[in-house]
Amino acid sequence: MRLRPLGEFQLSVLIASDIHGAVSAAEFLAEIVLKKKPWLLVLLGDLLYHGPRNKLPGSYDASKTAQILSQISCPVASIRGNCDAEVDQLLLPWTFAENSFLDLDGRVFMAIHGHQLPQIGGSWDISDGINIIHGHTHLPLAEKIQGRFFFNPGSLGIPKGGYPPSYGWYDKGTFEVISIDGSVIKSVAF
C-alpha cells in the first residue's frame, strides 16, 4: 500500500463496515471516496457475504460488489469480518487483516471487526488505553467509555436499530458517523 505524504493534505480517514454484498452500498462508498478523497479507507469487514443471521440486502450481488470495491482509488486497510471467507480475498485486490493499528493525531486506535470484543460476546482481552474502531453490530457508536474511545460507523449494507445506512469519517481529532443523506448521526472528539 502506498500512502501519499501527509504534508500534502489533511489526514482524513473514511471508515465503512458491514456492506454484506449490497451493490448500492459499494456504489455509494465509491462515490464518497471520489468526493471526499480520504487519505485512507478502513473497511471493517463483512464486505461480500450477507451471513446466515442477516436478511439478504435488496441489491445483493457479491461479485458485482467486489468489482466496485476493487476500483476504489485510495489506499485501503481491510479487516476480516466474521462473514468474510478466504475465497472473498480472491475477488478483491487486497488481503484481510485480523486487526490493524492506526496512529491518528497521536492516539492509537485498534481497528477490528468487533465480534472479538468481550462486550459483544468475544474473548479478546484488549489492553487498557487502546481505543477501538469496530463494526459488526451495525449500530453507530461514537463515545468515550472508561477512558477509551469507541467508534462504530454503523452499516452501509444492512443497518440495524432503526438507523439509516451510514459510514464513518475521521478528521482533525473528530470521528463522525454520517448517514447516506449527509447528516451527522453521532460524533466524538478528543
CORCORHU-V144606 format. One record per pair of residues at least 24 apart in sequence whose C-alpha atoms are under 8 Angstrom apart, sorted by sequence separation. I is the first residue (numbers start at 1). GAP is how many residues later the second one is. D is the distance in Angstrom with one decimal. If there is no record, write none. Layout:
i = [I;I]
gap = [GAP;GAP]
d = [D;D]
This chain:
i = [14;67;107;109;139;151;153;13;16;66;67;152;153;12;13;14;15;16;17;18;19;20;21;22;66;140;11;12;13;14;15;16;17;18;19;20;21;11;12;13;14;15;16;17;18;19;20;21;63;10;13;15;17;18;19;20;21;17;20;20;82;51;79;80;81;41;43;45;50;79;80;81;82;142;40;41;42;43;44;45;46;47;49;79;81;142;4;22;24;39;40;41;42;43;44;45;46;49;142;3;21;22;23;38;39;40;41;42;43;44;45;46;47;48;141;3;20;22;23;37;40;42;44;45;46;47;140;21;22;23;27;30;45;46;21;22;23;26;30;33;34;45;20;21;22;33;48;21;23;27;30;33;20;21;23;26;30;22;26;21;142;143;144;21;23;140;141;142;143;140;142;81;44;105;44;45;105;44;104;3;2;1;1;44;45;46;44;45;57;57;55;54;18;17;18;17;18;17;25;25;24;22;17;18;19;21;16;17;18;19;20;15;16;17;18;19;20;16;17;18;19;16;18;16;17;16;15;16;28;14;15;14;15;14;15;13;14;12;13;12;13;12;11;12;10;11;10]
gap = [24;24;24;24;24;24;24;25;25;25;25;25;25;26;26;26;26;26;26;26;26;26;26;26;26;26;27;27;27;27;27;27;27;27;27;27;27;28;28;28;28;28;28;28;28;28;28;28;28;29;29;29;29;29;29;29;29;30;30;31;31;32;32;32;32;33;33;33;33;33;33;33;33;33;34;34;34;34;34;34;34;34;34;34;34;34;35;35;35;35;35;35;35;35;35;35;35;35;35;36;36;36;36;36;36;36;36;36;36;36;36;36;36;36;36;37;37;37;37;37;37;37;37;37;37;37;37;38;38;38;38;38;38;38;39;39;39;39;39;39;39;39;40;40;40;40;40;41;41;41;41;41;42;42;42;42;42;43;43;44;44;44;44;45;45;45;45;45;45;46;46;55;67;67;68;68;68;69;69;72;73;74;75;90;90;90;91;91;100;101;103;104;117;118;118;119;120;121;131;132;133;135;136;136;136;136;137;137;137;137;137;138;138;138;138;138;138;139;139;139;139;140;140;150;150;151;152;152;152;153;153;154;154;155;155;156;156;157;157;158;158;159;160;160;161;161;162]
d = [6.0;7.6;7.9;6.6;7.3;7.4;5.3;5.4;7.7;6.0;7.7;7.7;7.7;5.2;5.8;6.4;5.9;6.4;5.6;7.2;8.0;5.5;6.0;7.6;6.1;7.8;7.6;5.4;5.0;4.8;4.8;5.1;4.7;6.0;6.3;4.9;4.0;5.9;6.9;5.9;6.2;6.0;6.2;5.7;4.8;4.9;4.8;5.4;7.5;7.8;7.2;7.4;6.8;5.8;6.8;4.9;6.2;7.2;4.4;7.6;7.5;5.6;7.4;7.8;5.2;6.9;7.2;6.8;7.1;6.2;6.5;7.9;7.0;7.0;6.4;6.2;5.9;6.2;6.2;5.1;7.0;7.8;6.1;6.4;7.9;7.2;7.3;5.7;6.1;7.0;5.2;4.8;4.8;4.7;4.9;4.8;4.7;6.7;7.4;7.4;7.4;7.1;5.4;7.2;7.1;5.9;6.3;5.9;6.1;6.9;3.9;6.6;8.0;7.1;7.6;8.0;7.4;5.1;6.0;7.6;7.3;7.8;6.8;7.5;5.2;6.9;6.5;7.8;4.5;6.2;8.0;7.2;7.8;5.4;5.2;6.4;7.7;5.8;7.0;7.2;7.7;6.8;7.7;5.6;7.3;7.5;7.1;4.5;6.6;6.6;7.9;7.4;7.8;7.9;4.9;6.2;5.9;6.5;6.2;5.6;5.9;7.5;7.6;7.9;7.9;7.7;6.8;5.6;5.7;7.2;5.4;7.4;7.1;7.6;6.3;5.7;6.8;5.1;7.7;6.6;6.8;6.1;7.6;6.3;7.3;7.8;5.8;7.8;6.6;6.5;8.0;7.7;6.8;5.5;6.7;7.4;6.8;7.8;5.4;5.5;7.9;5.4;6.7;7.7;6.5;7.3;6.1;6.7;5.0;5.3;5.7;6.6;7.7;5.4;6.3;4.1;7.1;7.1;6.7;5.9;6.9;7.1;6.9;7.9;7.3;5.0;6.0;6.1;8.0;7.5;4.6;5.8;6.0;4.8;7.9;5.8;6.6;7.2;5.0;5.5;6.8;4.7;6.4;7.6;7.6;7.4;8.0]
